Amino acid sequence: MNTFQSRLKQSLEEARISQSELARRAKIDKTLISGYVLGKFKPKQNNVYKIAKALNIDEAWLIGISDKKERDPLRQEDSHSGHKSLDEMAEEYSKQFRSYGDKPISEEQRKAIKEITIAYLKSQGINDSSEDQ
């Protein structure tokens, strides 16, 4: 079971809502939600955003790149499209790193973390496409 699939199932159970209710709240077709839960489909970035928002959880946690499940209440939403691009998510994630051990993380290292994060997300089938699935 992939990380997204298991975390989606966990979040549905914890929120005590059905797949149909999540579909309604996220404004995503319920067959897609079912496909995500069953591991048949990998979500596009815009649907990760919609699901995370509907469940009030962090997108990065949902896709497995963060241990922080709680959604930041002060997060500014991407006003032009309603979701964050992979680049924006990776940038946000890379900014969480301040130091390793007692050595600060350089901008070059932060850039590498961002690039690795984007490559990882793409390898998991998560991308910026606005197509459903």
Contact map, one row per residue, 1 for C-alpha under 8 A:
1110110000000000000000000000000000000010000000000000000000000000000000000000000000000000000000000000000000000000000000000000000000000
1111110000000000000000000000000000000010000000000000000000000000000000000000000000000000000000000000000000000000000000000000000000000
1111111000000000000000000000000000000000000000000000000000000111000000000000000000000000000000000000000000000000000000000000000000000
0111111100000000000000000000000000000000000000000000000000000111000000000000000000000000000000000000000000000000000000000000000000000
1111111110000000000000000000000000011110000000000000000000000000000000000000000000000000000000000000000000000000000000000000000000000
1111111111000000000000000000000000001000000000000000000000000000000000000000000000000000000000000000000000000000000000000000000000000
0011111111100000000000000000000000000000000000000000000000000110000000000000000000000000000000000000000000000000000000000000000000000
0001111111110000000000000000000000001000000000000000000000000100000000000000000000000000000000000000000000000000000000000000000000000
0000111111111000000000000000000000001000000000000000000000000000000000000000000000000000000000000000000000000000000000000000000000000
0000011111111100000000000000000000000000000000000000000000000000000000000000000000000000000000000000000000000000000000000000000000000
0000001111111110000000000000000000000000000000000000001000000000000000000000000000000000000000000000000000000000000000000000000000000
0000000111111111111001000000000000000000000000000000001000000000000000000000000000000000000000000000000000000000000000000000000000000
0000000011111111100000000000000000000000000000000000000000000000000000000000000000000000000000000000000000000000000000000000000000000
0000000001111111000000000000000000000000000000000000000000000000000000000000000000000000000000000000000000000000000000000000000000000
0000000000111111100000000000000000000000000000000000001000000000000000000000000000000000000000000000000000000000000000000000000000000
0000000000011111110000000000000000000000000000000000000000000000000000000000000000000000000000000000000000000000000000000000000000000
0000000000011011111011000000000000000000000000000000000000000000000000000000000000000000000000000000000000000000000000000000000000000
0000000000010001111111000000000000000000000000000000000000000000000000000000000000000000000000000000000000000000000000000000000000000
0000000000010000111111100000010011000000000000000000000000000000000000000000000000000000000000000000000000000000000000000000000000000
0000000000000000011111110000010010000000000000000000000000000000000000000000000000000000000000000000000000000000000000000000000000000
0000000000000000111111111000000000000000000000000000000000000000000000000000000000000000000000000000000000000000000000000000000000000
0000000000010000111111111100010010000000000000000010011000000000000000000000000000000000000000000000000000000000000000000000000000000
0000000000000000001111111111110010000000000000000000000000000000000000000000000000000000000000000000000000000000000000000000000000000
0000000000000000000111111111110000000000000000000000000000000000000000000000000000000000000000000000000000000000000000000000000000000
0000000000000000000011111111000000000000000000000000010000000000000000000000000000000000000000000000000000000000000000000000000000000
0000000000000000000001111111000000000000000000000110110000000000000000000000000000000000000000000000000000000000000000000000000000000
0000000000000000000000111111100000000000000000000100000000000000000000000000000000000000000000000000000000000000000000000000000000000
0000000000000000000000111111110110000000000000100100000000000000000000000000000000000000000000000000000000000000000000000000000000000
0000000000000000000000110011111110000000000000000000000000000000000000000000000000000000000000000000000000000000000000000000000000000
0000000000000000001101110001111111000000000000000000000000000000000000000000000000000000000000000000000000000000000000000000000000000
0000000000000000000000000000111111100000000000000000000000000000000000000000000000000000000000000000000000000000000000000000000000000
0000000000000000000000000001111111110000100000000000000000000000000000000000000000000000000000000000000000000000000000000000000000001
0000000000000000001101100001111111111000000000000000000000000000000000000000000000000000000000000000000000000000000000000000000000000
0000000000000000001000000000011111111100000000000000000000000000000000000000000000000000000000000000000000000000000000000000000000000
0000000000000000000000000000001111111111100000000000000000000000000000000000000000000000000000000000000000000000000000000000000000000
0000100000000000000000000000000111111111111000000000000000000000000000000000000000000000000000000000000000000000000000000000000000000
0000110110000000000000000000000011111111000000000000000000000000000000000000000000000000000000000000000000000000000000000000000000000
0000100000000000000000000000000001111111100000000000000000000000000000000000000000000000000000000000000000000000000000000000000000000
1100100000000000000000000000000000111111110000000000000000000000000000000000000000000000000000000000000000000000000000000000000000000
0000000000000000000000000000000000111111110000000000000000000000000000000000000000000000000000000000000000000000000000000000000000000
0000000000000000000000000000000100110111111000000000000000000000000000000000000000000000000000000000000000000000000000000000000000001
0000000000000000000000000000000000010011111100000000000000000000000000000000000000000000000000000000000000000000000000000001110000001
0000000000000000000000000000000000010000111110110000000000000000000000000000000000000000000000000000000000000000000000000000110000011
0000000000000000000000000000000000000000011111110000000000000000000000000000000000000000000000000000000000000000000000000000111111111
0000000000000000000000000000000000000000001111111000000000000000000000000000000000111100000000000000000000000000000000000000011111000
0000000000000000000000000000000000000000000111111100000000000000000000000000000001110000000000000000000000000000000000000000000111000
0000000000000000000000000001000000000000001111111110000000000000000000000000000000000000000000000000000000000000000000000000000000011
0000000000000000000000000000000000000000001111111111000000100110000000000000000000000000000000000000000000000000000000000000000000000
0000000000000000000000000000000000000000000011111111100000100000000000000000000000110000000000000000000000000000000000000000000000000
0000000000000000000000000111000000000000000001111111110000000000000000000000000000100000000000000000000000000000000000000000000000000
0000000000000000000001000100000000000000000000111111111000000000000000000000000000000000000000000000000000000000000000000000000000000
0000000000000000000000000000000000000000000000011111111111100100000000000000000000000000000000000000000000000000000000000000000000000
0000000000000000000000000100000000000000000000001111111111100000000000000000000000000000000000000000000000000000000000000000000000000
0000000000000000000001001100000000000000000000000111111110000000000000000000000000000000000000000000000000000000000000000000000000000
0000000000110010000001000000000000000000000000000011111110000000000000000000000000000000000000000000000000000000000000000000000000000
0000000000000000000000000000000000000000000000000001111111000000000001100000000000000000000000000000000000000000000000000000000000000
0000000000000000000000000000000000000000000000000001111111101100000011100000000000000000000000000000000000000000000000000000000000000
0000000000000000000000000000000000000000000000000001100111111100000111110000000000000000000000000000000000000000000000000000000000000
0000000000000000000000000000000000000000000000011001100011111110000000100000000000000000000000000000000000000000000000000000000000000
0000000000000000000000000000000000000000000000000000000001111111110100000000000000000000100010000000000000000000000000000000000000000
0000000000000000000000000000000000000000000000000000000011111111111110000000000000000000000000000000000000000000000000000000000000000
0011001100000000000000000000000000000000000000010001000011111111100010000000000000000000000000000000000000000000000000000000000000000
0011001000000000000000000000000000000000000000010000000000111111110000000000000000000000000000000000000000000000000000000000000000000
0011000000000000000000000000000000000000000000000000000000011111111000000000000000000000000000000000000000000000000000000000000000000
0000000000000000000000000000000000000000000000000000000000011111111000000000000000000000000010000000000000000000000010000000000000000
0000000000000000000000000000000000000000000000000000000000011011111110000000000000000000000010000000000000000000000000000000000000000
0000000000000000000000000000000000000000000000000000000000001001111110000000000000000000000000000000000000000000000000000000000000000
0000000000000000000000000000000000000000000000000000000001011000011111100000000000000000000000000000000000000000000000000000000000000
0000000000000000000000000000000000000000000000000000000011001100011111100000000000000000000000000000000000000000000000000000000000000
0000000000000000000000000000000000000000000000000000000111000000000111110000000000000000000000000000000000000000000000000000000000000
0000000000000000000000000000000000000000000000000000000111100000000111111000000000000000000000000000000000000000000000000000000000000
0000000000000000000000000000000000000000000000000000000001000000000001111110000000000000000000000000000000000000000000000000000000000
0000000000000000000000000000000000000000000000000000000000000000000000111110000000000000000000000000000000000000000000000000000000000
0000000000000000000000000000000000000000000000000000000000000000000000011111000000000000000000000000000000000000000000000000000000000
0000000000000000000000000000000000000000000000000000000000000000000000011111100000000000000000000000000000000000000000000000000000000
0000000000000000000000000000000000000000000000000000000000000000000000000111110000000000000000000000000000000000000000000000000000000
0000000000000000000000000000000000000000000000000000000000000000000000000011111001110000000000000000000000000000000000000000000000000
0000000000000000000000000000000000000000000000000000000000000000000000000001111111110000000000000000000000000000000000000000000000000
0000000000000000000000000000000000000000000000000000000000000000000000000000111111000000000000000000000000000000000000000000000000000
0000000000000000000000000000000000000000000000000000000000000000000000000000011111000000000000000000000000000000000000000000000000000
0000000000000000000000000000000000000000000000000000000000000000000000000000011111110000000000000000000000000000000000000000000000000
0000000000000000000000000000000000000000000001000000000000000000000000000000111111110000000000000000000000000000000000000000000000000
0000000000000000000000000000000000000000000011001100000000000000000000000000110011111000000000000000000000000000000000000000000000000
0000000000000000000000000000000000000000000011001000000000000000000000000000110011111111100000000000000000000000000000000000000000000
0000000000000000000000000000000000000000000010000000000000000000000000000000000000111111100000000000000000000000000000000000000100000
0000000000000000000000000000000000000000000010000000000000000000000000000000000000011111110000000000000000000000000001001000001100000
0000000000000000000000000000000000000000000000000000000000000000000000000000000000011111111000000000000000000000010001000000000000000
0000000000000000000000000000000000000000000000000000000000000000000000000000000000011111111100000000000000000000000000000000000000000
0000000000000000000000000000000000000000000000000000000000010000000000000000000000011111111110000000000000000000000000000000000000000
0000000000000000000000000000000000000000000000000000000000000000000000000000000000000111111111000000000000000000011011000000000000000
0000000000000000000000000000000000000000000000000000000000000000000000000000000000000011111111100000000000000000010000000000000000000
0000000000000000000000000000000000000000000000000000000000000000000000000000000000000001111111110000000000000000000000000000000000000
0000000000000000000000000000000000000000000000000000000000010000110000000000000000000000111111111000000000000000010000000000000000000
0000000000000000000000000000000000000000000000000000000000000000000000000000000000000000011111111000000000000110110000000000000000000
0000000000000000000000000000000000000000000000000000000000000000000000000000000000000000001111111100000000000100000000000000000000000
0000000000000000000000000000000000000000000000000000000000000000000000000000000000000000000111111100000000000000000000000000000000000
0000000000000000000000000000000000000000000000000000000000000000000000000000000000000000000011111111000010000100000000000000000000000
0000000000000000000000000000000000000000000000000000000000000000000000000000000000000000000000111111000110000000000000000000000000000
0000000000000000000000000000000000000000000000000000000000000000000000000000000000000000000000001111111110000000000000000000000000000
0000000000000000000000000000000000000000000000000000000000000000000000000000000000000000000000001111111110000000000000000000000000000
0000000000000000000000000000000000000000000000000000000000000000000000000000000000000000000000000011111000000000000000000000000000000
0000000000000000000000000000000000000000000000000000000000000000000000000000000000000000000000000011111100000000000000000000000000000
0000000000000000000000000000000000000000000000000000000000000000000000000000000000000000000000000011111110000000000000000000000000000
0000000000000000000000000000000000000000000000000000000000000000000000000000000000000000000000000111011111000000000000000000000000000
0000000000000000000000000000000000000000000000000000000000000000000000000000000000000000000000001111001111101100000000000000000000000
0000000000000000000000000000000000000000000000000000000000000000000000000000000000000000000000000000000111111100000000000000000000000
0000000000000000000000000000000000000000000000000000000000000000000000000000000000000000000000000000000011111110000000000000000000000
0000000000000000000000000000000000000000000000000000000000000000000000000000000000000000000000000000000001111111000000000000000000000
0000000000000000000000000000000000000000000000000000000000000000000000000000000000000000000000000000000011111111100000000000000000000
0000000000000000000000000000000000000000000000000000000000000000000000000000000000000000000001101000000011111111110000000000000000000
0000000000000000000000000000000000000000000000000000000000000000000000000000000000000000000001000000000000111111111000000000000000000
0000000000000000000000000000000000000000000000000000000000000000000000000000000000000000000000000000000000011111111100000000000000000
0000000000000000000000000000000000000000000000000000000000000000000000000000000000000000000001000000000000001111111110000000000000000
0000000000000000000000000000000000000000000000000000000000000000000000000000000000000010011011000000000000000111111111000000000000000
0000000000000000000000000000000000000000000000000000000000000000000000000000000000000000010000000000000000000011111111100000000000000
0000000000000000000000000000000000000000000000000000000000000000000000000000000000000000000000000000000000000001111111110000000000000
0000000000000000000000000000000000000000000000000000000000000000100000000000000000000000010000000000000000000000111111111000000000000
0000000000000000000000000000000000000000000000000000000000000000000000000000000000000110010000000000000000000000011111111100000000000
0000000000000000000000000000000000000000000000000000000000000000000000000000000000000000000000000000000000000000001111111110000000000
0000000000000000000000000000000000000000000000000000000000000000000000000000000000000000000000000000000000000000000111111111000000000
0000000000000000000000000000000000000000000000000000000000000000000000000000000000000100000000000000000000000000000011111111111000000
0000000000000000000000000000000000000000000000000000000000000000000000000000000000000000000000000000000000000000000001111111111000000
0000000000000000000000000000000000000000000000000000000000000000000000000000000000000000000000000000000000000000000000111111110000000
0000000000000000000000000000000000000000010000000000000000000000000000000000000000000000000000000000000000000000000000011111110000000
0000000000000000000000000000000000000000011100000000000000000000000000000000000000000000000000000000000000000000000000001111111000000
0000000000000000000000000000000000000000011110000000000000000000000000000000000000000000000000000000000000000000000000001111111100000
0000000000000000000000000000000000000000000110000000000000000000000000000000000000000100000000000000000000000000000000001100111110000
0000000000000000000000000000000000000000000111000000000000000000000000000000000000001100000000000000000000000000000000000000011111000
0000000000000000000000000000000000000000000111000000000000000000000000000000000000000000000000000000000000000000000000000000001111100
0000000000000000000000000000000000000000000111000000000000000000000000000000000000000000000000000000000000000000000000000000000111110
0000000000000000000000000000000000000000000100000000000000000000000000000000000000000000000000000000000000000000000000000000000011111
0000000000000000000000000000000000000000001100100000000000000000000000000000000000000000000000000000000000000000000000000000000001111
0000000000000000000000000000000100000000111100100000000000000000000000000000000000000000000000000000000000000000000000000000000000111
